[in-house]
């Protein structure tokens, strides 16, 4: 009895579930190969010196000490990434919810139309290079053109080549792009909230839409709120494409460097794979850690 | 009491509150849509209008010359434009079909069966929603090169099969299928595979659409960056990037290509919007 019978029972159960495993196998095999194993390899490589030519050499915590103590650009990258996460994360999350919530009060036709308007930027196939035209450095760019026309500027500003303007512009563009899957999930979630709860709430003395929101809508949507949080947080930590497309790579004085662009720099330009893996591991820890923390906080909504 | 019941959600609403919320919606809606309107108009502007001061949002003398410029430009390049289109359509098409099939097959047992390791497997997939693929880019490159997939379409297509968001949504959606339906089929002697193929799959058709849109978005915008080097295997998005980098002389063609790139996914979404939202609504996401 005990251990042995538990195992034989499990084994029997597994044999009986043969078909489940067969159905799962193709997906799980690929998932293992392109997600799980890479994470493990990345963590292992982060403790080595590896240049793709020689076999990786174990060097302990050296990559990490170099990263945090000697790499000034990494500190800029961390600072920028946190700035992105702290600003675009919560704002885009709240925006996703607020706009979904207002849109939900419209008639079905208007609802569909406004959903399209808010969702279009994120779905339109990475056309954020439109912003290159808007913030183009000559006076034909919309931003320069209008500011000159209205008399705020005398000559065009090199928006994306001036350190002070780069981050605010990237944050703006990132926010523009950020009403994506999370937004759709909120739109969908709002439609599932049980209507009778609102009627019951009105009887129980809920006076306005804000009370309705806090006591009925938000608690009913907890699963979507969690899902949205994961999506928004993960994207706000992963900013890279927009930075590279708009500010260039590397950007002026690394003003737009993020953890991911730093990772790309060491991984694909300098071929310091061990070091790049350490960057990836740090990013992985930050992302998963924050996500779990935020989920914990969200469990308290409406309590 | 009757008024409350028939008034649906309209109780507890102040007019001023509604007006200010809708004003908010309009202001931010404009912020979202103006850059897109600018891009659409730019595609039809003659070159002198693109470079006019002060810049204008709307086109005055619309022309198709940017599109013909684009065609001329591309017919001069040694990889024909149709090749880029083919590459993107191929990658997107195969990627979507493979993902829908594999993710559905995996979602079915996760949603409806009980077996050892189920909870663990699903939790690992959920965990992977929490980080960006950039984290695994380097080992992925190594794995691709071991497999000999560097500089082939497969380096972009196959990992898309195992995209975790699709499996997550599909599993949540499948949980809504009544167990009685599956039991009945089992009693009639259908095998698990038959149940999956003839009962579960037709029942989750709306969820396919959501997966299709998600994956379309991802693959349509991919430029094969880092995996594909041969010019004749590159995607539309890569070609577009090259044209847009071209500067002033190509500004018109660049605007045209931007319009082409964005109009396809937006059109697709317009036609599938209500079904997608329905799917996400009924997929009853749980903690």
HADDOCK unambig.tbl for C-alpha pairs under 7 A between the chains (distance, minus, plus):
assign (segid A and resid 13 and name CA) (segid B and resid 115 and name CA) 6.77 0.50 0.50
assign (segid A and resid 14 and name CA) (segid B and resid 115 and name CA) 6.42 0.50 0.50
assign (segid A and resid 14 and name CA) (segid B and resid 116 and name CA) 6.31 0.50 0.50
assign (segid A and resid 17 and name CA) (segid B and resid 115 and name CA) 5.94 0.50 0.50
assign (segid A and resid 19 and name CA) (segid B and resid 192 and name CA) 6.64 0.50 0.50
assign (segid A and resid 20 and name CA) (segid B and resid 109 and name CA) 5.22 0.50 0.50
assign (segid A and resid 23 and name CA) (segid B and resid 105 and name CA) 5.26 0.50 0.50
assign (segid A and resid 23 and name CA) (segid B and resid 106 and name CA) 5.58 0.50 0.50
assign (segid A and resid 24 and name CA) (segid B and resid 105 and name CA) 6.31 0.50 0.50
assign (segid A and resid 24 and name CA) (segid B and resid 106 and name CA) 4.16 0.50 0.50
assign (segid A and resid 26 and name CA) (segid B and resid 102 and name CA) 6.55 0.50 0.50
assign (segid A and resid 27 and name CA) (segid B and resid 102 and name CA) 5.41 0.50 0.50
assign (segid A and resid 27 and name CA) (segid B and resid 103 and name CA) 6.32 0.50 0.50
assign (segid A and resid 27 and name CA) (segid B and resid 106 and name CA) 6.19 0.50 0.50
assign (segid A and resid 27 and name CA) (segid B and resid 162 and name CA) 5.69 0.50 0.50
assign (segid A and resid 30 and name CA) (segid B and resid 159 and name CA) 6.83 0.50 0.50
assign (segid A and resid 30 and name CA) (segid B and resid 162 and name CA) 5.81 0.50 0.50
assign (segid A and resid 31 and name CA) (segid B and resid 162 and name CA) 5.20 0.50 0.50
assign (segid A and resid 34 and name CA) (segid B and resid 140 and name CA) 6.20 0.50 0.50
assign (segid A and resid 34 and name CA) (segid B and resid 159 and name CA) 6.16 0.50 0.50
assign (segid A and resid 35 and name CA) (segid B and resid 136 and name CA) 6.95 0.50 0.50
assign (segid A and resid 38 and name CA) (segid B and resid 136 and name CA) 5.37 0.50 0.50
assign (segid A and resid 38 and name CA) (segid B and resid 139 and name CA) 4.94 0.50 0.50
assign (segid A and resid 38 and name CA) (segid B and resid 140 and name CA) 5.98 0.50 0.50
assign (segid A and resid 39 and name CA) (segid B and resid 136 and name CA) 5.82 0.50 0.50
assign (segid A and resid 41 and name CA) (segid B and resid 139 and name CA) 6.24 0.50 0.50
assign (segid A and resid 42 and name CA) (segid B and resid 136 and name CA) 6.78 0.50 0.50
assign (segid A and resid 42 and name CA) (segid B and resid 139 and name CA) 6.24 0.50 0.50
assign (segid A and resid 99 and name CA) (segid B and resid 25 and name CA) 6.71 0.50 0.50
assign (segid A and resid 102 and name CA) (segid B and resid 21 and name CA) 6.79 0.50 0.50
assign (segid A and resid 117 and name CA) (segid B and resid 29 and name CA) 6.54 0.50 0.50
assign (segid A and resid 117 and name CA) (segid B and resid 32 and name CA) 6.74 0.50 0.50
assign (segid A and resid 117 and name CA) (segid B and resid 33 and name CA) 6.07 0.50 0.50
assign (segid A and resid 118 and name CA) (segid B and resid 29 and name CA) 6.39 0.50 0.50
assign (segid A and resid 118 and name CA) (segid B and resid 32 and name CA) 6.07 0.50 0.50
assign (segid A and resid 120 and name CA) (segid B and resid 266 and name CA) 6.35 0.50 0.50
assign (segid A and resid 121 and name CA) (segid B and resid 32 and name CA) 6.79 0.50 0.50
assign (segid A and resid 123 and name CA) (segid B and resid 217 and name CA) 6.13 0.50 0.50
assign (segid A and resid 123 and name CA) (segid B and resid 265 and name CA) 6.47 0.50 0.50
assign (segid A and resid 123 and name CA) (segid B and resid 266 and name CA) 6.69 0.50 0.50
assign (segid A and resid 124 and name CA) (segid B and resid 262 and name CA) 4.42 0.50 0.50
assign (segid A and resid 124 and name CA) (segid B and resid 265 and name CA) 5.82 0.50 0.50
assign (segid A and resid 124 and name CA) (segid B and resid 266 and name CA) 5.98 0.50 0.50
assign (segid A and resid 125 and name CA) (segid B and resid 217 and name CA) 6.22 0.50 0.50
assign (segid A and resid 125 and name CA) (segid B and resid 220 and name CA) 6.49 0.50 0.50
assign (segid A and resid 125 and name CA) (segid B and resid 221 and name CA) 4.76 0.50 0.50
assign (segid A and resid 125 and name CA) (segid B and resid 261 and name CA) 6.37 0.50 0.50
assign (segid A and resid 125 and name CA) (segid B and resid 262 and name CA) 5.61 0.50 0.50
assign (segid A and resid 125 and name CA) (segid B and resid 265 and name CA) 6.83 0.50 0.50
assign (segid A and resid 126 and name CA) (segid B and resid 221 and name CA) 5.99 0.50 0.50
assign (segid A and resid 127 and name CA) (segid B and resid 258 and name CA) 6.49 0.50 0.50
assign (segid A and resid 127 and name CA) (segid B and resid 262 and name CA) 6.59 0.50 0.50
assign (segid A and resid 130 and name CA) (segid B and resid 35 and name CA) 6.89 0.50 0.50
assign (segid A and resid 130 and name CA) (segid B and resid 39 and name CA) 6.41 0.50 0.50
assign (segid A and resid 140 and name CA) (segid B and resid 51 and name CA) 5.65 0.50 0.50
assign (segid A and resid 140 and name CA) (segid B and resid 52 and name CA) 6.42 0.50 0.50
assign (segid A and resid 140 and name CA) (segid B and resid 53 and name CA) 6.12 0.50 0.50
assign (segid A and resid 140 and name CA) (segid B and resid 55 and name CA) 5.77 0.50 0.50
assign (segid A and resid 141 and name CA) (segid B and resid 55 and name CA) 6.91 0.50 0.50
assign (segid A and resid 142 and name CA) (segid B and resid 55 and name CA) 5.76 0.50 0.50
assign (segid A and resid 145 and name CA) (segid B and resid 53 and name CA) 6.59 0.50 0.50
assign (segid A and resid 145 and name CA) (segid B and resid 54 and name CA) 5.21 0.50 0.50
assign (segid A and resid 145 and name CA) (segid B and resid 55 and name CA) 5.78 0.50 0.50
assign (segid A and resid 146 and name CA) (segid B and resid 54 and name CA) 6.56 0.50 0.50
assign (segid A and resid 149 and name CA) (segid B and resid 54 and name CA) 6.40 0.50 0.50
assign (segid A and resid 176 and name CA) (segid B and resid 32 and name CA) 6.18 0.50 0.50
assign (segid A and resid 184 and name CA) (segid B and resid 277 and name CA) 6.69 0.50 0.50
assign (segid A and resid 185 and name CA) (segid B and resid 280 and name CA) 6.12 0.50 0.50
assign (segid A and resid 188 and name CA) (segid B and resid 277 and name CA) 5.16 0.50 0.50
assign (segid A and resid 188 and name CA) (segid B and resid 278 and name CA) 6.58 0.50 0.50
assign (segid A and resid 188 and name CA) (segid B and resid 280 and name CA) 5.57 0.50 0.50
assign (segid A and resid 188 and name CA) (segid B and resid 281 and name CA) 4.25 0.50 0.50
assign (segid A and resid 189 and name CA) (segid B and resid 281 and name CA) 5.36 0.50 0.50
assign (segid A and resid 191 and name CA) (segid B and resid 281 and name CA) 6.62 0.50 0.50
assign (segid A and resid 192 and name CA) (segid B and resid 281 and name CA) 5.99 0.50 0.50
assign (segid A and resid 198 and name CA) (segid B and resid 9 and name CA) 6.88 0.50 0.50
assign (segid A and resid 199 and name CA) (segid B and resid 4 and name CA) 6.62 0.50 0.50
assign (segid A and resid 199 and name CA) (segid B and resid 5 and name CA) 6.59 0.50 0.50
assign (segid A and resid 207 and name CA) (segid B and resid 12 and name CA) 5.70 0.50 0.50
assign (segid A and resid 208 and name CA) (segid B and resid 12 and name CA) 4.67 0.50 0.50
assign (segid A and resid 208 and name CA) (segid B and resid 13 and name CA) 6.23 0.50 0.50
assign (segid A and resid 209 and name CA) (segid B and resid 12 and name CA) 6.04 0.50 0.50
assign (segid A and resid 209 and name CA) (segid B and resid 13 and name CA) 6.29 0.50 0.50
assign (segid A and resid 223 and name CA) (segid B and resid 285 and name CA) 5.34 0.50 0.50
assign (segid A and resid 223 and name CA) (segid B and resid 286 and name CA) 4.98 0.50 0.50
assign (segid A and resid 223 and name CA) (segid B and resid 287 and name CA) 5.54 0.50 0.50
assign (segid A and resid 224 and name CA) (segid B and resid 285 and name CA) 6.31 0.50 0.50
assign (segid A and resid 230 and name CA) (segid B and resid 130 and name CA) 6.00 0.50 0.50
assign (segid A and resid 234 and name CA) (segid B and resid 130 and name CA) 5.76 0.50 0.50
assign (segid A and resid 234 and name CA) (segid B and resid 131 and name CA) 5.72 0.50 0.50
assign (segid A and resid 234 and name CA) (segid B and resid 132 and name CA) 6.47 0.50 0.50
assign (segid A and resid 238 and name CA) (segid B and resid 132 and name CA) 6.15 0.50 0.50
assign (segid A and resid 260 and name CA) (segid B and resid 134 and name CA) 6.78 0.50 0.50
assign (segid A and resid 267 and name CA) (segid B and resid 138 and name CA) 6.73 0.50 0.50
assign (segid A and resid 280 and name CA) (segid B and resid 135 and name CA) 4.76 0.50 0.50
assign (segid A and resid 283 and name CA) (segid B and resid 135 and name CA) 6.95 0.50 0.50
assign (segid A and resid 284 and name CA) (segid B and resid 131 and name CA) 6.24 0.50 0.50
assign (segid A and resid 284 and name CA) (segid B and resid 135 and name CA) 6.28 0.50 0.50
assign (segid A and resid 287 and name CA) (segid B and resid 130 and name CA) 6.38 0.50 0.50
assign (segid A and resid 287 and name CA) (segid B and resid 131 and name CA) 5.78 0.50 0.50
assign (segid A and resid 288 and name CA) (segid B and resid 130 and name CA) 5.57 0.50 0.50
assign (segid A and resid 288 and name CA) (segid B and resid 131 and name CA) 6.45 0.50 0.50
assign (segid A and resid 291 and name CA) (segid B and resid 130 and name CA) 6.52 0.50 0.50
